[in-house]
C-alpha cells in the first residue's frame, strides 16, 4: 500500500515537473513578446497568439507523455497525473481571460477538447498495452502511437484550434 502511494505520488510529481517544464519557457516567451508591445489591441493580440501556442504545446506534451506514463499505475492514478499535466498553465489562461484577450468559452472549449484528446490517447494506449506483445514490440507500438499523435497535432493544428476560437 505504501509503495502504491509512493508510486502515485511519483507520477503526480513527474506530471507537475513536466507541466512546469513546458509552461515556464512559454511564459518567458510570452513576457518577452509583451515587452515590446505598445497599445491594448497589440497586447490582446499577443496574448491570443500566446494562448494558441500554449494549447498546441499542451497537445504535443500530452502526446509525448501519456504513452510513457502508464506503467504499473491504476487508471485513476494515471488520469489524475494527466489532469495535473494539463492544468499547470491554467493560471496563464485565467490571466488572459481577466485582461479580455480570450473568452471563458474559448478556454473551456480548448481545454475540454484537450482533455478529450488526452482521454482518447489514454484509451488507445491502454488498449495497446493490454495486447500480448513482447516488450520490444510494445515499445515500438507505443513509440508509433506517440509519433502519430504528434504528427496529427503538428499537421492539423488549425482544425481544432480554430474550433476553440483561438
C-alpha positions in Angstrom: 0.0 0.0 0.0 2.8 2.4 0.9 4.6 1.6 -2.4 1.4 2.2 -4.3 1.0 5.6 -2.7 4.7 6.4 -3.3 4.3 5.3 -7.0 1.2 7.5 -7.4 3.0 10.5 -5.8 5.9 10.0 -8.1 3.6 10.0 -11.1 2.0 13.2 -9.9 5.4 14.7 -9.2 6.6 13.9 -12.7 3.4 15.4 -14.1 3.9 18.6 -12.2 7.6 18.9 -13.3 6.7 18.1 -16.9 4.0 20.8 -16.7 6.4 23.3 -15.3 9.0 22.3 -17.9 6.7 23.2 -20.8 4.9 26.1 -19.1 7.8 28.1 -17.9 9.5 28.7 -21.3 6.1 29.6 -22.7 5.5 32.2 -20.0 9.0 33.7 -20.5 8.4 33.8 -24.3 5.1 35.5 -23.8 6.5 38.1 -21.4 9.3 38.8 -23.9 6.6 39.2 -26.6 4.7 41.6 -24.4 7.7 43.7 -23.6 7.8 45.4 -27.0 4.0 45.8 -27.3 2.5 49.3 -27.3 -1.2 49.6 -27.0 -4.0 47.5 -25.7 -5.0 46.0 -29.0 -1.5 44.7 -29.6 -1.4 43.3 -26.1 -4.6 41.4 -26.7 -3.3 40.0 -30.0 0.0 39.0 -28.4 -1.8 37.2 -25.6 -4.2 35.4 -28.0 -1.2 34.1 -30.0 0.5 33.0 -26.8 -2.6 31.1 -25.8 -2.8 29.4 -29.2 0.9 28.4 -28.9 0.2 27.2 -25.3 -2.7 24.9 -26.5 -0.5 23.4 -29.2 2.3 22.8 -26.8 -0.1 21.2 -24.3 -1.3 18.8 -27.0 2.3 17.9 -28.0 3.3 17.3 -24.4 0.2 15.2 -23.8 1.1 13.2 -27.0 4.6 12.6 -25.6 3.7 12.0 -22.0 0.6 9.7 -22.0 2.0 6.6 -23.8 5.0 6.6 -21.4 3.1 7.4 -18.3 1.3 4.1 -17.9 3.5 1.7 -16.1 2.1 -0.1 -13.0 -0.4 2.7 -12.2 -4.1 2.3 -12.0 -6.4 4.2 -14.4 -7.4 6.7 -11.7 -3.8 7.5 -10.8 -2.8 7.9 -14.5 -5.8 10.1 -15.2 -5.1 12.3 -12.2 -1.5 12.7 -13.4 -2.7 13.6 -16.9 -5.1 16.2 -15.4 -2.2 17.6 -13.4 -0.1 17.8 -16.5 -2.8 19.7 -18.4 -3.8 22.1 -15.6 -0.4 23.7 -15.0 -0.8 26.6 -17.5 -4.4 27.3 -16.4 -3.4 30.4 -14.3 -1.9 31.9 -17.5 -5.2 31.2 -19.3 -7.1 32.9 -16.4 -4.9 35.9 -16.7 -5.5 36.2 -20.4 -9.3 35.9 -19.7 -9.1 38.6 -17.0 -7.5 41.1 -19.4 -10.0 40.3 -22.1 -7.7 38.5 -24.5 -9.9 35.4 -24.7 -13.3 34.4 -23.5 -14.1 31.8 -20.9 -15.9 29.8 -23.6 -12.6 29.7 -25.6 -10.7 28.4 -22.6 -13.4 25.8 -21.9 -13.6 24.5 -25.4 -9.8 24.4 -25.9 -9.1 22.7 -22.6 -12.2 20.4 -22.8 -11.0 19.4 -26.3 -7.5 18.8 -24.9 -8.9 16.7 -22.1 -11.0 14.7 -24.5 -7.9 14.2 -26.7 -5.9 13.0 -23.7 -8.7 10.6 -22.7 -8.7 9.1 -26.3 -5.0 8.8 -26.3 -5.1 7.2 -22.8 -7.7 4.7 -24.0 -5.7 3.9 -27.1 -2.5 3.4 -25.0 -4.4 1.2 -22.5 -5.7 -0.9 -25.4 -2.2 -1.3 -26.9 -0.6 -2.1 -23.5 -3.1 -5.0 -23.0 -2.3 -6.6 -26.3 0.0 -9.6 -25.8 3.2 -8.3 -27.4 6.8 -8.7 -26.5 8.2 -5.8 -24.6 10.3 -4.7 -27.5 7.3 -4.7 -29.8 5.2 -3.0 -27.2 7.7 -0.1 -27.0 7.8 0.2 -30.8 4.0 0.3 -30.9 3.8 3.0 -28.2 6.5 5.0 -30.0 4.5 4.7 -33.1 1.4 6.0 -31.3 3.4 8.9 -29.9 4.7 9.8 -33.4 1.3 9.5 -34.9 -0.3 11.7 -32.3 2.4 14.4 -32.5 2.2 14.3 -36.3 -1.6 14.9 -36.2 -1.2 17.8 -33.7 1.5 19.5 -35.8 -0.1 18.9 -39.2 -3.6 19.9 -38.3 -3.5 22.5 -35.5 -5.9 24.9 -37.2 -8.7 22.3 -37.3 -9.0 22.1 -33.5 -7.5 25.4 -32.5 -10.0 27.3 -34.7 -12.8 25.3 -33.3 -11.9 26.8 -29.9 -11.9 30.3 -31.4 -8.2 30.8 -30.9 
